Amino acid sequence: MSVTANRLSGPLPDPAGETGYPPQPRAGFFTDTSVCIGCKACEVACKEWNLLPEDGLDLTGMSYDNTEELSGTTWRHVAFVEQRGTPAELGMPEFGAPDEQQVRWLMSSDVCKHCTHAACLDVCPTGALIRTEHGTVLVQDDVCNGCGYCVPACPYGVIDMRPDTGGAAKCTLCQDRLGEGLMPACASACPTESIQYGPLDELRERAAMRVDELHEQGVTSARLYGHEPTDGVGGDGAFFLLLDDPEVYGLPPDPVVTTRDLPSMWRHAAAAAVTAAALIAGSFLGRRR
């Protein structure tokens, strides 16, 4: 299948090249939640580097979390999920009796997925959202008119409007740092290397090996999310190793790019318009007779 035929859905090996950039490895994030300790160093580093306002110190009632979700001013968010169950129910190695209730904390640093097929980019009327040379999706603040079309278009609910500027905002994957040969701020600050940055193909290989390692250790619940180029968004530029179902982390189980069906929608709309025009013309001709 040609690249042109895959502009709205399906596998797309080089989204940056399709935009016109010279070939180079696509950059991205691999977040291994199995080693996340919930320190929120990534949240702080992201806010400090990007000069984002702080969210306050009031706990939300959602565990030990004062931010709760991604927003226009929170581009990295660490989720805390407390679970109770037997080792078999939690997919964990056994400690003690098999039917003994265990407590497990799941922690995961969420971020923009930098989708292969990014609906936010598709619907932007001003060209404020662009594909970069690294394959990531970037909001140009000086071009955004604050229309908000991109917000409902995102299948992950990532992109949001900044209350202080009125424009759309999300993770840039530290585009300014990449241009200087530096890692994104969140990956640099992560003390356990839960957040890993690099060429996407290498990260996928590393992630697959990590899942195999966890399975051998008895962590049967480990699985990857967003890594598959054949999924509903053509694969994510930021993907995750999870220890439970995506819904547990607040992630959609089967995300699909919301603009995938635009061509067929336009074809059906055109067919309906032609049919309506024919009926109207027929009614006038019938009256003349």
N, C-alpha and C positions, 0 to 999 in steps of 0.2 A: 504493500500500500504506500502511496506517495506521501511525502511530508505535508503537502498542501491539503490532502484529504484528512489529515489528522490535526488540523489547527484548533478544533474545538473539543476533541476527545480522542482517546486511544493512546497507544505508546508514541512517544516523541523523544528520540534519543538525545537531541540537542536543541532545546528550546531557545537558547541564546543564538545559536547558529541560524535557526529558522527566522529570527528577528533581523539577522544580517551581520552579526559579530563573527570575527574570525574564530575558527575552531579552537577550543581550549577545554580542559576538564571542568565539568560543572561542580560548583562548590555547594556545600550544604552542612547540615547538622545531623548527628546521630546522638540521641539522648537515651542513655542506658539507665532506666529508672531503678534497676536492681541495686545500683550503688549510690543513688541520690540519698543524702542525709537530711534534706530539708533545711539547709542552712540559710537559704535565700541569698547567698552571695551573688548569684547570677542576677537576681532582681535588682539588687543594690548597684551592681556594676553597670547594668543596662541603664538605670536611671541616671547614674552619675555621668556616664559617658555621653548620653544623649540629652542631658539637661532636662529630664522629665520631672514634673512636680511629684512630691511624695504623696502617699495615699492616706496618711494619718495612722495613728497607732491603735485605733479602736478595733478589737476583735469582732469578727462578723458573726460568731456563733457557729461557723463552719470549721470546727476543729481549731487548730492554731494558725489561723489564716486571717490576715488583715487586708487582703486585696481581693480574694474570692474568684476573680476571673481576669482574663485579658481585657484590656480597654485601650482607649486612645492615649492614655498616659501610663499604662502598665504593659510593656511589650514582652516581658517574661513573667510568668506566674507559676509559683510552686504550689501544687495541690497536696493536701494532707488527707489521706483516707485511712480511717481506722477500721480494721476488720477483726471479727472473732469467728472461730470455727475449728474443726478438727484439721489435722495436717492434710488429710485427703481432700477435704472441702476447699482448703486454701492452696492446694497444689504445692505443699511444702514438705521438706524432709521431716520424718517423725522425730519428735523429742518427747520422751516419756511414753505414756500409754497411747495407743492409736486413736482412742476415742476421747482423749483429753482435749478440752477447749484451749486453743492457743490465741494469742493476740498478735496481729501483724499490722504494721504501718506501711502503707504504700505512699510514696512521695514521687512526684513527677514535675519537672519543669517544662511547662507548656510554652509554645511560641508560635508565630506565624509559620505555616507549613511551606510557603514558597512553592506552591503547586506547579506541576508541569503545565496543566491547563488551568489558568487562574481566571475565574469568572470576574473577580474584581477588576482585573485589567480589561476584560472584554467589554464591560458595561460603562467604563469611565468615558464621559463625553468630551473631556478636555485634553485627554492624553496625559493626565497627571500621574497615572500609574503606568510604569514602563518595565520592560524586561531588561535586566542589566547584562553586562558581558559575562558575569559569573553564573547566569541562569536564574538569579533571584528576582523577586518582584519588589519594586521600589516606588514609594509615593514621593512625587516632586511637590514639596510644600508650596512653592511659588506658583504652581500651575493649578493646584486644586481649588475648585470654586465652592467646596462645601456642600455639593448637591446630595451626598449620602447614598448615591445609587450602589456604591460598592459594598455598603454594609450588609444589606439583605442578600447580596449576590454570593457572599462567602459561605461555602458549605460548612465551615468550621466555626463560624461566628467570631472570627478573629478581629477583623478590621473594625474600627470604631472612630467616632468623631471626637476630637479634642475640645473640651469645653473652653479652654483658654484661647484657642486660635480659630475654632470653627471649622478646621479642615480635617480630613481623614488622616489616620496615623496608625502605624503598626511597625513591627520589627523590620529593620533595613538590612539585617545580617551584617550590620556595621560596615556598610559600603565604603565609608571614608577610611576605616582602618584597613580594609582589604586592599585599597589602592596604595597603601604604604607598606604592604607585605606583613601586616599584623593580623592576629586572630581576632575574631569578635570578642567584645569585652566579657560577655557571659562565659564563654569557653575558657578565656584566660583566667577568670576568677574562680572557676569551679575547683574545689580542693580534691575531689574524688575522681575527676575526669568523667563524671556522668554525662556532661555535655562535651561532645567531640566534634571538631570542625575539620573539614578537609575535602578532597575530591569525593564526590558522591559514590562513584563506583567502588572506591576503596572502603568507604564507610559501610556500604552494603555487605561487602565480603567480611569485614570485621564483625559486623552485627550478626551475621549468620553463624560465625564461629562462636560468638558469645552465647547465642541461644543453645547451640549444641553443648557447650560447656555447662550451662545451667541445667539442662536436661540430665546430663550425666551426674550432676550433683543432687538430683532428686527434685529440682524445682521444675516440675512438669507444666506449670502454668505459664512459663515464659513464652512469649510470642512477639513477633515484629508487627508494627503498625505503620502503614504509609510508605513502605519500602517498595511495593510491587508496581512496576511500570504499567501493568495491565489493569490497575484498579480504576475507580470511577473518576479520578483526577489525573490519571496518567503517571501516578507516583508523586510523592512529596519530596521537595528539596530538604525538608526537615522531618525525619522519621524517628520512631521510638521503639524501644524494647519495653514491653509491658509485662506485668505479672498477673494480670487479670483482664477481663473483658474491657474493651475501650470505653463502654458506658460508665464503668466504675470511675474512670478518670475524667468523665465529662466530655468524652470524644464520641463523635457519631460512628456507629459500627460499620457503615458502608457509605462513605461520602461520595457524592457525584457532583461534578462540575455543573453548576446551575444553568450554564449557557449551552450545554451539550445539544439540546434539542432545538436550538434556534432555527437552523435551516429547515427542519421539518415543520416547525411552527409557522414560519413564513410561507412555506409551500401550501400548507393547509389554509392559511389566511387568504393567500392569493386565489386559491381554488374557490373558497367561499365567496370572495368578492366577485369573481367571474360569474359564479352561479347566480348571485344576487342581481348582478347587472343584467344577466340574460332574462331573469324572471321579470324584472322591471321593464325591460325593453319589450318582452312578450306581452305584458299587460297593456302597454300603450298601443302596440300594433293590433291587439285584439279589439280594443275600443274603436279604432279607426274603421275596422270592418263593420 
